Amino acid sequence: MSHIKDRVEKLIQTNPIMLFSKTYCGFCAKAKATFKELNVEPGIVELDDDPEGTDIQEYLKEKTNQRTVPNIFINGKHVGGYDNLSAAKADGSLNEMIKAL
Protein backbone atom coordinates (compact mmCIF):
# COMPACT_ATOMS: atom_id res chain seq x y z
CA MET A 1 0.00 0.00 0.00
CA SER A 2 2.97 2.35 0.47
CA HIS A 3 3.43 2.44 -3.32
CA ILE A 4 -0.20 3.57 -3.65
CA LYS A 5 0.22 6.17 -0.92
CA ASP A 6 3.37 7.52 -2.62
CA ARG A 7 1.64 7.63 -6.01
CA VAL A 8 -1.44 9.45 -4.69
CA GLU A 9 0.58 11.94 -2.63
CA LYS A 10 2.82 12.70 -5.61
CA LEU A 11 -0.23 13.28 -7.84
CA ILE A 12 -1.75 15.63 -5.26
CA GLN A 13 1.52 17.57 -4.82
CA THR A 14 2.43 17.82 -8.52
CA ASN A 15 -1.02 18.78 -9.85
CA PRO A 16 -2.36 22.14 -8.65
CA ILE A 17 -5.83 20.63 -9.12
CA MET A 18 -6.17 16.87 -8.73
CA LEU A 19 -9.41 15.07 -9.48
CA PHE A 20 -9.96 11.40 -8.69
CA SER A 21 -12.88 10.37 -10.85
CA LYS A 22 -14.77 7.54 -12.53
CA THR A 23 -15.67 7.66 -16.20
CA TYR A 24 -19.37 6.90 -15.63
CA CYS A 25 -19.91 9.25 -12.67
CA GLY A 26 -22.29 12.13 -13.32
CA PHE A 27 -20.95 14.23 -10.44
CA CYS A 28 -17.41 13.71 -11.79
CA ALA A 29 -18.58 14.99 -15.20
CA LYS A 30 -20.06 18.06 -13.48
CA ALA A 31 -16.78 18.68 -11.62
CA LYS A 32 -14.80 18.41 -14.88
CA ALA A 33 -17.26 20.82 -16.54
CA THR A 34 -16.83 23.28 -13.65
CA PHE A 35 -13.05 23.31 -14.09
CA LYS A 36 -13.38 23.61 -17.88
CA GLU A 37 -15.73 26.58 -17.42
CA LEU A 38 -13.05 28.20 -15.23
CA ASN A 39 -10.37 27.44 -17.86
CA VAL A 40 -8.30 25.27 -15.55
CA GLU A 41 -7.04 21.81 -16.36
CA PRO A 42 -7.07 19.38 -13.44
CA GLY A 43 -4.93 16.29 -13.20
CA ILE A 44 -7.36 13.40 -13.50
CA VAL A 45 -7.15 9.76 -12.55
CA GLU A 46 -10.11 7.69 -13.73
CA LEU A 47 -10.25 5.07 -10.99
CA ASP A 48 -12.33 2.64 -13.05
CA ASP A 49 -9.73 2.73 -15.87
CA ASP A 50 -6.65 2.57 -13.64
CA PRO A 51 -5.36 -0.92 -12.73
CA GLU A 52 -4.68 0.40 -9.20
CA GLY A 53 -7.98 2.30 -8.98
CA THR A 54 -9.49 0.19 -6.20
CA ASP A 55 -6.37 0.55 -4.05
CA ILE A 56 -6.20 4.29 -4.77
CA GLN A 57 -9.83 4.69 -3.71
CA GLU A 58 -9.13 2.75 -0.50
CA TYR A 59 -6.15 4.99 0.31
CA LEU A 60 -8.21 8.12 -0.43
CA LYS A 61 -10.87 6.87 1.99
CA GLU A 62 -8.19 6.51 4.69
CA LYS A 63 -6.72 9.92 3.88
CA THR A 64 -9.92 11.95 3.51
CA ASN A 65 -12.70 9.89 5.10
CA GLN A 66 -14.42 10.13 1.70
CA ARG A 67 -15.04 7.01 -0.36
CA THR A 68 -17.07 8.67 -3.12
CA VAL A 69 -15.91 10.35 -6.31
CA PRO A 70 -15.11 12.92 -7.38
CA ASN A 71 -12.46 13.37 -4.75
CA ILE A 72 -10.91 16.79 -5.36
CA PHE A 73 -7.72 18.46 -4.15
CA ILE A 74 -6.66 22.04 -4.90
CA ASN A 75 -3.17 23.22 -3.93
CA GLY A 76 -2.68 19.99 -2.00
CA LYS A 77 -5.76 20.67 0.16
CA HIS A 78 -8.72 18.30 0.16
CA VAL A 79 -11.78 20.13 -1.13
CA GLY A 80 -14.16 17.17 -1.06
CA GLY A 81 -16.66 16.09 -3.69
CA TYR A 82 -18.84 17.84 -6.22
CA ASP A 83 -21.20 19.35 -3.62
CA ASN A 84 -18.21 20.98 -1.90
CA LEU A 85 -16.86 22.21 -5.24
CA SER A 86 -20.25 23.62 -6.22
CA ALA A 87 -20.64 25.38 -2.86
CA ALA A 88 -17.13 26.85 -3.16
CA LYS A 89 -17.98 28.11 -6.65
CA ALA A 90 -21.22 29.66 -5.39
CA ASP A 91 -19.60 31.47 -2.46
CA GLY A 92 -16.58 32.66 -4.46
CA SER A 93 -13.99 30.68 -2.50
CA LEU A 94 -13.25 28.45 -5.52
CA ASN A 95 -12.08 31.49 -7.51
CA GLU A 96 -9.80 32.42 -4.62
CA MET A 97 -8.33 28.91 -4.51
CA ILE A 98 -7.76 28.89 -8.27
CA LYS A 99 -6.28 32.40 -8.27
CA ALA A 100 -3.61 31.09 -5.90
CA LEU A 101 -2.44 28.53 -8.49
N, CA, C and O atoms as CSV, one atom per row, in Angstrom:
chain,resi,resn,atom,element,x,y,z
A,1,MET,N,N,0.824,-1.212,0.000
A,1,MET,CA,C,0.000,0.000,0.000
A,1,MET,C,C,0.861,1.266,0.000
A,1,MET,O,O,0.389,2.336,-0.383
A,2,SER,N,N,2.140,1.145,0.435
A,2,SER,CA,C,2.973,2.354,0.473
A,2,SER,C,C,3.236,2.882,-0.937
A,2,SER,O,O,3.392,4.089,-1.123
A,3,HIS,N,N,3.287,1.995,-1.926
A,3,HIS,CA,C,3.434,2.436,-3.319
A,3,HIS,C,C,2.217,3.273,-3.730
A,3,HIS,O,O,2.361,4.295,-4.401
A,4,ILE,N,N,1.029,2.838,-3.328
A,4,ILE,CA,C,-0.202,3.567,-3.652
A,4,ILE,C,C,-0.194,4.923,-2.954
A,4,ILE,O,O,-0.504,5.947,-3.563
A,5,LYS,N,N,0.159,4.919,-1.684
A,5,LYS,CA,C,0.225,6.174,-0.923
A,5,LYS,C,C,1.192,7.149,-1.598
A,5,LYS,O,O,0.863,8.320,-1.789
A,6,ASP,N,N,2.380,6.667,-1.958
A,6,ASP,CA,C,3.374,7.524,-2.618
A,6,ASP,C,C,2.842,8.071,-3.945
A,6,ASP,O,O,3.026,9.245,-4.264
A,7,ARG,N,N,2.183,7.205,-4.707
A,7,ARG,CA,C,1.644,7.634,-6.005
A,7,ARG,C,C,0.586,8.722,-5.824
A,7,ARG,O,O,0.623,9.752,-6.497
A,8,VAL,N,N,-0.357,8.486,-4.911
A,8,VAL,CA,C,-1.440,9.450,-4.686
A,8,VAL,C,C,-0.877,10.774,-4.168
A,8,VAL,O,O,-1.249,11.842,-4.655
A,9,GLU,N,N,0.012,10.705,-3.190
A,9,GLU,CA,C,0.581,11.939,-2.625
A,9,GLU,C,C,1.353,12.726,-3.680
A,9,GLU,O,O,1.290,13.955,-3.710
A,10,LYS,N,N,2.081,12.020,-4.544
A,10,LYS,CA,C,2.825,12.701,-5.610
A,10,LYS,C,C,1.858,13.379,-6.585
A,10,LYS,O,O,2.092,14.513,-7.004
A,11,LEU,N,N,0.775,12.688,-6.943
A,11,LEU,CA,C,-0.229,13.283,-7.840
A,11,LEU,C,C,-0.827,14.548,-7.226
A,11,LEU,O,O,-0.999,15.557,-7.909
A,12,ILE,N,N,-1.141,14.485,-5.937
A,12,ILE,CA,C,-1.750,15.632,-5.256
A,12,ILE,C,C,-0.763,16.805,-5.194
A,12,ILE,O,O,-1.156,17.960,-5.360
A,13,GLN,N,N,0.510,16.504,-4.955
A,13,GLN,CA,C,1.516,17.569,-4.825
A,13,GLN,C,C,1.940,18.151,-6.169
A,13,GLN,O,O,2.282,19.331,-6.246
A,14,THR,N,N,1.923,17.338,-7.236
A,14,THR,CA,C,2.430,17.825,-8.523
A,14,THR,C,C,1.348,18.404,-9.425
A,14,THR,O,O,1.663,19.031,-10.437
A,15,ASN,N,N,0.082,18.207,-9.077
A,15,ASN,CA,C,-1.023,18.781,-9.855
A,15,ASN,C,C,-1.720,19.834,-9.010
A,15,ASN,O,O,-2.289,19.507,-7.969
A,16,PRO,N,N,-1.689,21.094,-9.436
A,16,PRO,CA,C,-2.355,22.140,-8.647
A,16,PRO,C,C,-3.820,21.797,-8.362
A,16,PRO,O,O,-4.343,22.112,-7.293
A,17,ILE,N,N,-4.475,21.146,-9.332
A,17,ILE,CA,C,-5.826,20.627,-9.116
A,17,ILE,C,C,-5.779,19.144,-9.454
A,17,ILE,O,O,-5.376,18.761,-10.552
A,18,MET,N,N,-6.190,18.319,-8.509
A,18,MET,CA,C,-6.175,16.871,-8.728
A,18,MET,C,C,-7.574,16.330,-8.504
A,18,MET,O,O,-8.196,16.569,-7.468
A,19,LEU,N,N,-8.052,15.600,-9.489
A,19,LEU,CA,C,-9.411,15.068,-9.480
A,19,LEU,C,C,-9.350,13.553,-9.629
A,19,LEU,O,O,-8.891,13.038,-10.649
A,20,PHE,N,N,-9.814,12.850,-8.610
A,20,PHE,CA,C,-9.957,11.401,-8.690
A,20,PHE,C,C,-11.399,11.149,-9.075
A,20,PHE,O,O,-12.318,11.605,-8.395
A,21,SER,N,N,-11.601,10.419,-10.171
A,21,SER,CA,C,-12.885,10.366,-10.850
A,21,SER,C,C,-13.202,8.941,-11.291
A,21,SER,O,O,-12.377,8.037,-11.160
A,22,LYS,N,N,-14.395,8.760,-11.807
A,22,LYS,CA,C,-14.765,7.539,-12.530
A,22,LYS,C,C,-15.461,7.966,-13.812
A,22,LYS,O,O,-16.222,8.934,-13.826
A,23,THR,N,N,-15.197,7.240,-14.880
A,23,THR,CA,C,-15.667,7.664,-16.204
A,23,THR,C,C,-17.187,7.765,-16.295
A,23,THR,O,O,-17.705,8.582,-17.056
A,24,TYR,N,N,-17.904,6.950,-15.534
A,24,TYR,CA,C,-19.373,6.901,-15.634
A,24,TYR,C,C,-20.084,7.766,-14.588
A,24,TYR,O,O,-21.313,7.766,-14.518
A,25,CYS,N,N,-19.334,8.488,-13.792
A,25,CYS,CA,C,-19.906,9.245,-12.666
A,25,CYS,C,C,-20.413,10.616,-13.123
A,25,CYS,O,O,-19.645,11.430,-13.635
A,26,GLY,N,N,-21.698,10.858,-12.935
A,26,GLY,CA,C,-22.293,12.134,-13.324
A,26,GLY,C,C,-21.743,13.324,-12.545
A,26,GLY,O,O,-21.543,14.399,-13.109
A,27,PHE,N,N,-21.497,13.132,-11.242
A,27,PHE,CA,C,-20.946,14.230,-10.443
A,27,PHE,C,C,-19.508,14.534,-10.855
A,27,PHE,O,O,-19.068,15.681,-10.787
A,28,CYS,N,N,-18.777,13.500,-11.285
A,28,CYS,CA,C,-17.415,13.708,-11.792
A,28,CYS,C,C,-17.463,14.545,-13.072
A,28,CYS,O,O,-16.653,15.453,-13.258
A,29,ALA,N,N,-18.419,14.233,-13.952
A,29,ALA,CA,C,-18.576,14.994,-15.196
A,29,ALA,C,C,-18.897,16.453,-14.885
A,29,ALA,O,O,-18.396,17.358,-15.553
A,30,LYS,N,N,-19.734,16.683,-13.868
A,30,LYS,CA,C,-20.064,18.060,-13.479
A,30,LYS,C,C,-18.823,18.781,-12.930
A,30,LYS,O,O,-18.614,19.962,-13.210
A,31,ALA,N,N,-18.008,18.072,-12.155
A,31,ALA,CA,C,-16.782,18.681,-11.618
A,31,ALA,C,C,-15.839,19.048,-12.756
A,31,ALA,O,O,-15.272,20.140,-12.765
A,32,LYS,N,N,-15.668,18.138,-13.720
A,32,LYS,CA,C,-14.803,18.414,-14.881
A,32,LYS,C,C,-15.327,19.622,-15.652
A,32,LYS,O,O,-14.549,20.473,-16.084
A,33,ALA,N,N,-16.651,19.696,-15.823
A,33,ALA,CA,C,-17.263,20.821,-16.537
A,33,ALA,C,C,-17.030,22.133,-15.787
A,33,ALA,O,O,-16.810,23.173,-16.408
A,34,THR,N,N,-17.077,22.087,-14.462
A,34,THR,CA,C,-16.831,23.285,-13.651
A,34,THR,C,C,-15.410,23.796,-13.887
A,34,THR,O,O,-15.204,24.993,-14.085
A,35,PHE,N,N,-14.438,22.897,-13.867
A,35,PHE,CA,C,-13.049,23.314,-14.091
A,35,PHE,C,C,-12.851,23.821,-15.518
A,35,PHE,O,O,-12.126,24.791,-15.738
A,36,LYS,N,N,-13.494,23.166,-16.488
A,36,LYS,CA,C,-13.384,23.607,-17.885
A,36,LYS,C,C,-13.946,25.020,-18.038
A,36,LYS,O,O,-13.365,25.862,-18.722
A,37,GLU,N,N,-15.084,25.263,-17.391
A,37,GLU,CA,C,-15.734,26.581,-17.418
A,37,GLU,C,C,-14.795,27.657,-16.850
A,37,GLU,O,O,-14.807,28.804,-17.298
A,38,LEU,N,N,-13.988,27.272,-15.865
A,38,LEU,CA,C,-13.050,28.203,-15.232
A,38,LEU,C,C,-11.691,28.220,-15.935
A,38,LEU,O,O,-10.747,28.860,-15.471
A,39,ASN,N,N,-11.609,27.506,-17.061
A,39,ASN,CA,C,-10.372,27.439,-17.859
A,39,ASN,C,C,-9.173,26.922,-17.075
A,39,ASN,O,O,-8.060,27.428,-17.224
A,40,VAL,N,N,-9.402,25.925,-16.250
A,40,VAL,CA,C,-8.299,25.269,-15.549
A,40,VAL,C,C,-8.344,23.784,-15.876
A,40,VAL,O,O,-9.412,23.194,-16.041
A,41,GLU,N,N,-7.168,23.204,-15.963
A,41,GLU,CA,C,-7.037,21.807,-16.364
A,41,GLU,C,C,-6.576,20.979,-15.174
A,41,GLU,O,O,-5.407,21.041,-14.793
A,42,PRO,N,N,-7.482,20.202,-14.582
A,42,PRO,CA,C,-7.066,19.378,-13.445
A,42,PRO,C,C,-6.291,18.146,-13.899
A,42,PRO,O,O,-6.451,17.676,-15.025
A,43,GLY,N,N,-5.451,17.633,-13.006
A,43,GLY,CA,C,-4.928,16.293,-13.204
A,43,GLY,C,C,-6.081,15.351,-12.900
A,43,GLY,O,O,-6.828,15.571,-11.946
A,44,ILE,N,N,-6.231,14.314,-13.694
A,44,ILE,CA,C,-7.365,13.403,-13.501
A,44,ILE,C,C,-6.872,11.958,-13.513
A,44,ILE,O,O,-6.103,11.550,-14.384
A,45,VAL,N,N,-7.330,11.205,-12.533
A,45,VAL,CA,C,-7.152,9.756,-12.554
A,45,VAL,C,C,-8.553,9.158,-12.564
A,45,VAL,O,O,-9.348,9.375,-11.650
A,46,GLU,N,N,-8.837,8.398,-13.621
A,46,GLU,CA,C,-10.113,7.689,-13.729
A,46,GLU,C,C,-9.939,6.350,-13.015
A,46,GLU,O,O,-9.312,5.434,-13.547
A,47,LEU,N,N,-10.486,6.243,-11.825
A,47,LEU,CA,C,-10.253,5.072,-10.989
A,47,LEU,C,C,-10.760,3.777,-11.618
A,47,LEU,O,O,-10.195,2.711,-11.373
A,48,ASP,N,N,-11.812,3.854,-12.422
A,48,ASP,CA,C,-12.327,2.644,-13.053
A,48,ASP,C,C,-11.490,2.204,-14.250
A,48,ASP,O,O,-11.630,1.072,-14.713
A,49,ASP,N,N,-10.627,3.075,-14.757
A,49,ASP,CA,C,-9.725,2.732,-15.869
A,49,ASP,C,C,-8.325,2.386,-15.388
A,49,ASP,O,O,-7.544,1.787,-16.128
A,50,ASP,N,N,-8.004,2.755,-14.167
A,50,ASP,CA,C,-6.652,2.569,-13.638
A,50,ASP,C,C,-6.545,1.188,-12.986
A,50,ASP,O,O,-7.394,0.823,-12.173
A,51,PRO,N,N,-5.501,0.413,-13.338
A,51,PRO,CA,C,-5.362,-0.916,-12.731
A,51,PRO,C,C,-5.243,-0.874,-11.198
A,51,PRO,O,O,-5.548,-1.859,-10.525
A,52,GLU,N,N,-4.805,0.254,-10.656
A,52,GLU,CA,C,-4.679,0.400,-9.203
A,52,GLU,C,C,-5.830,1.209,-8.599
A,52,GLU,O,O,-5.768,1.621,-7.441
A,53,GLY,N,N,-6.875,1.429,-9.393
A,53,GLY,CA,C,-7.980,2.296,-8.981
A,53,GLY,C,C,-8.624,1.918,-7.664
A,53,GLY,O,O,-8.907,2.792,-6.845
A,54,THR,N,N,-8.861,0.639,-7.444
A,54,THR,CA,C,-9.493,0.194,-6.201
A,54,THR,C,C,-8.606,0.523,-4.998
A,54,THR,O,O,-9.086,1.005,-3.972
A,55,ASP,N,N,-7.305,0.256,-5.140
A,55,ASP,CA,C,-6.367,0.553,-4.050
A,55,ASP,C,C,-6.247,2.058,-3.815
A,55,ASP,O,O,-6.145,2.508,-2.674
A,56,ILE,N,N,-6.261,2.828,-4.894
A,56,ILE,CA,C,-6.197,4.291,-4.767
A,56,ILE,C,C,-7.432,4.788,-4.017
A,56,ILE,O,O,-7.326,5.637,-3.132
A,57,GLN,N,N,-8.596,4.257,-4.372
A,57,GLN,CA,C,-9.832,4.687,-3.714
A,57,GLN,C,C,-9.808,4.320,-2.226
A,57,GLN,O,O,-10.280,5.087,-1.387
A,58,GLU,N,N,-9.259,3.151,-1.907
A,58,GLU,CA,C,-9.126,2.749,-0.500
A,58,GLU,C,C,-8.212,3.712,0.260
A,58,GLU,O,O,-8.527,4.129,1.374
A,59,TYR,N,N,-7.083,4.057,-0.349
A,59,TYR,CA,C,-6.155,4.993,0.306
A,59,TYR,C,C,-6.816,6.366,0.481
A,59,TYR,O,O,-6.673,6.994,1.530
A,60,LEU,N,N,-7.530,6.825,-0.535
A,60,LEU,CA,C,-8.207,8.124,-0.429
A,60,LEU,C,C,-9.231,8.113,0.704
A,60,LEU,O,O,-9.408,9.118,1.392
A,61,LYS,N,N,-9.903,6.983,0.898
A,61,LYS,CA,C,-10.867,6.873,1.988
A,61,LYS,C,C,-10.156,7.030,3.333
A,61,LYS,O,O,-10.639,7.725,4.226
A,62,GLU,N,N,-8.995,6.369,3.461
A,62,GLU,CA,C,-8.194,6.510,4.690
A,62,GLU,C,C,-7.754,7.957,4.891
A,62,GLU,O,O,-7.837,8.497,5.994
A,63,LYS,N,N,-7.286,8.573,3.814
A,63,LYS,CA,C,-6.721,9.924,3.883
A,63,LYS,C,C,-7.783,10.992,4.149
A,63,LYS,O,O,-7.555,11.923,4.921
A,64,THR,N,N,-8.942,10.852,3.505
A,64,THR,CA,C,-9.924,11.946,3.511
A,64,THR,C,C,-11.237,11.608,4.204
A,64,THR,O,O,-12.069,12.488,4.430
A,65,ASN,N,N,-11.424,10.343,4.540
A,65,ASN,CA,C,-12.704,9.891,5.096
A,65,ASN,C,C,-13.815,9.960,4.056
A,65,ASN,O,O,-14.995,9.939,4.406
A,66,GLN,N,N,-13.449,10.042,2.791
A,66,GLN,CA,C,-14.422,10.127,1.701
A,66,GLN,C,C,-14.181,8.973,0.745
A,66,GLN,O,O,-13.088,8.836,0.195
A,67,ARG,N,N,-15.186,8.151,0.547
A,67,ARG,CA,C,-15.045,7.008,-0.364
A,67,ARG,C,C,-15.571,7.346,-1.759
A,67,ARG,O,O,-15.207,6.690,-2.735
A,68,THR,N,N,-16.412,8.351,-1.854
A,68,THR,CA,C,-17.073,8.671,-3.121
A,68,THR,C,C,-16.175,9.490,-4.039
A,68,THR,O,O,-15.186,10.084,-3.610
A,69,VAL,N,N,-16.552,9.503,-5.317
A,69,VAL,CA,C,-15.906,10.354,-6.307
A,69,VAL,C,C,-16.942,11.351,-6.801
A,69,VAL,O,O,-18.139,11.067,-6.753
A,70,PRO,N,N,-16.508,12.513,-7.275
A,70,PRO,CA,C,-15.113,12.922,-7.383
A,70,PRO,C,C,-14.509,13.215,-6.014
A,70,PRO,O,O,-15.199,13.591,-5.067
A,71,ASN,N,N,-13.221,13.031,-5.950
A,71,ASN,CA,C,-12.458,13.375,-4.752
A,71,ASN,C,C,-11.450,14.409,-5.231
A,71,ASN,O,O,-10.551,14.093,-6.009
A,72,ILE,N,N,-11.600,15.640,-4.765
A,72,ILE,CA,C,-10.914,16.788,-5.362
A,72,ILE,C,C,-9.929,17.419,-4.380
A,72,ILE,O,O,-10.222,17.598,-3.198
A,73,PHE,N,N,-8.745,17.750,-4.914
A,73,PHE,CA,C,-7.716,18.462,-4.153
A,73,PHE,C,C,-7.306,19.689,-4.955
A,73,PHE,O,O,-7.119,19.612,-6.169
A,74,ILE,N,N,-7.167,20.817,-4.272
A,74,ILE,CA,C,-6.658,22.044,-4.896
A,74,ILE,C,C,-5.520,22.550,-4.027
A,74,ILE,O,O,-5.671,22.722,-2.817
A,75,ASN,N,N,-4.380,22.785,-4.661
A,75,ASN,CA,C,-3.173,23.219,-3.935
A,75,ASN,C,C,-2.832,22.276,-2.786
A,75,ASN,O,O,-2.407,22.716,-1.717
A,76,GLY,N,N,-3.021,20.979,-3.012
A,76,GLY,CA,C,-2.683,19.994,-2.000
A,76,GLY,C,C,-3.704,19.855,-0.886
A,76,GLY,O,O,-3.552,19.003,-0.010
A,77,LYS,N,N,-4.743,20.680,-0.906
A,77,LYS,CA,C,-5.757,20.670,0.156
A,77,LYS,C,C,-6.993,19.924,-0.334
A,77,LYS,O,O,-7.455,20.136,-1.456
A,78,HIS,N,N,-7.522,19.051,0.518
A,78,HIS,CA,C,-8.720,18.296,0.159
A,78,HIS,C,C,-9.930,19.223,0.155
A,78,HIS,O,O,-10.257,19.844,1.166
A,79,VAL,N,N,-10.584,19.303,-0.994
A,79,VAL,CA,C,-11.781,20.134,-1.133
A,79,VAL,C,C,-13.030,19.301,-0.843
A,79,VAL,O,O,-13.986,19.799,-0.250
A,80,GLY,N,N,-13.020,18.048,-1.256
A,80,GLY,CA,C,-14.165,17.167,-1.058
A,80,GLY,C,C,-14.691,16.679,-2.387
A,80,GLY,O,O,-13.924,16.408,-3.310
A,81,GLY,N,N,-16.018,16.566,-2.480
A,81,GLY,CA,C,-16.662,16.088,-3.689
A,81,GLY,C,C,-17.312,17.216,-4.465
A,81,GLY,O,O,-17.008,18.391,-4.260
A,82,TYR,N,N,-18.219,16.836,-5.367
A,82,TYR,CA,C,-18.844,17.838,-6.220
A,82,TYR,C,C,-19.663,18.851,-5.426
A,82,TYR,O,O,-19.629,20.041,-5.737
A,83,ASP,N,N,-20.393,18.408,-4.416
A,83,ASP,CA,C,-21.201,19.353,-3.620
A,83,ASP,C,C,-20.315,20.426,-2.989
A,83,ASP,O,O,-20.680,21.601,-2.955
A,84,ASN,N,N,-19.147,20.013,-2.491
A,84,ASN,CA,C,-18.210,20.978,-1.895
A,84,ASN,C,C,-17.677,21.935,-2.956
A,84,ASN,O,O,-17.552,23.136,-2.716
A,85,LEU,N,N,-17.363,21.387,-4.141
A,85,LEU,CA,C,-16.859,22.208,-5.237
A,85,LEU,C,C,-17.912,23.222,-5.670
A,85,LEU,O,O,-17.612,24.398,-5.876
A,86,SER,N,N,-19.138,22.755,-5.803
A,86,SER,CA,C,-20.246,23.618,-6.218
A,86,SER,C,C,-20.488,24.730,-5.193
A,86,SER,O,O,-20.704,25.884,-5.560
A,87,ALA,N,N,-20.450,24.374,-3.915
A,87,ALA,CA,C,-20.639,25.375,-2.857
A,87,ALA,C,C,-19.506,26.398,-2.879
A,87,ALA,O,O,-19.743,27.592,-2.695
A,88,ALA,N,N,-18.281,25.935,-3.101
A,88,ALA,CA,C,-17.126,26.850,-3.161
A,88,ALA,C,C,-17.240,27.779,-4.368
A,88,ALA,O,O,-16.850,28.945,-4.300
A,89,LYS,N,N,-17.773,27.259,-5.468
A,89,LYS,CA,C,-17.975,28.105,-6.651
A,89,LYS,C,C,-19.033,29.165,-6.344
A,89,LYS,O,O,-18.869,30.335,-6.690
A,90,ALA,N,N,-20.112,28.747,-5.697
A,90,ALA,CA,C,-21.217,29.662,-5.389
A,90,ALA,C,C,-20.805,30.767,-4.431
A,90,ALA,O,O,-21.232,31.911,-4.584
A,91,ASP,N,N,-19.973,30.435,-3.437
A,91,ASP,CA,C,-19.600,31.472,-2.456
A,91,ASP,C,C,-18.330,32.237,-2.828
A,91,ASP,O,O,-17.884,33.104,-2.076
A,92,GLY,N,N,-17.749,31.917,-3.986
A,92,GLY,CA,C,-16.577,32.663,-4.460
A,92,GLY,C,C,-15.247,32.119,-3.977
A,92,GLY,O,O,-14.197,32.551,-4.454
A,93,SER,N,N,-15.267,31.174,-3.035
A,93,SER,CA,C,-13.988,30.680,-2.502
A,93,SER,C,C,-13.224,29.836,-3.528
A,93,SER,O,O,-11.999,29.735,-3.455
A,94,LEU,N,N,-13.937,29.230,-4.482
A,94,LEU,CA,C,-13.248,28.451,-5.521
A,94,LEU,C,C,-12.373,29.364,-6.375
A,94,LEU,O,O,-11.243,29.009,-6.708
A,95,ASN,N,N,-12.894,30.540,-6.729
A,95,ASN,CA,C,-12.085,31.495,-7.508
A,95,ASN,C,C,-10.837,31.903,-6.748
A,95,ASN,O,O,-9.770,32.059,-7.341
A,96,GLU,N,N,-10.963,32.076,-5.440
A,96,GLU,CA,C,-9.798,32.425,-4.622
A,96,GLU,C,C,-8.763,31.306,-4.618
A,96,GLU,O,O,-7.563,31.559,-4.720
A,97,MET,N,N,-9.243,30.057,-4.500
A,97,MET,CA,C,-8.328,28.909,-4.511
A,97,MET,C,C,-7.608,28.807,-5.841
A,97,MET,O,O,-6.406,28.543,-5.889
A,98,ILE,N,N,-8.345,29.018,-6.920
A,98,ILE,CA,C,-7.760,28.887,-8.270
A,98,ILE,C,C,-6.818,30.050,-8.567
A,98,ILE,O,O,-5.800,29.875,-9.237
A,99,LYS,N,N,-7.158,31.228,-8.070
A,99,LYS,CA,C,-6.280,32.395,-8.266
A,99,LYS,C,C,-4.906,32.149,-7.676
A,99,LYS,O,O,-3.900,32.647,-8.181
A,100,ALA,N,N,-4.874,31.375,-6.598
A,100,ALA,CA,C,-3.614,31.094,-5.900
A,100,ALA,C,C,-2.730,30.093,-6.647
A,100,ALA,O,O,-1.601,29.839,-6.228
A,101,LEU,N,N,-3.231,29.520,-7.751
A,101,LEU,CA,C,-2.442,28.530,-8.491
A,101,LEU,C,C,-1.301,29.156,-9.242
A,101,LEU,O,O,-0.544,28.455,-9.914
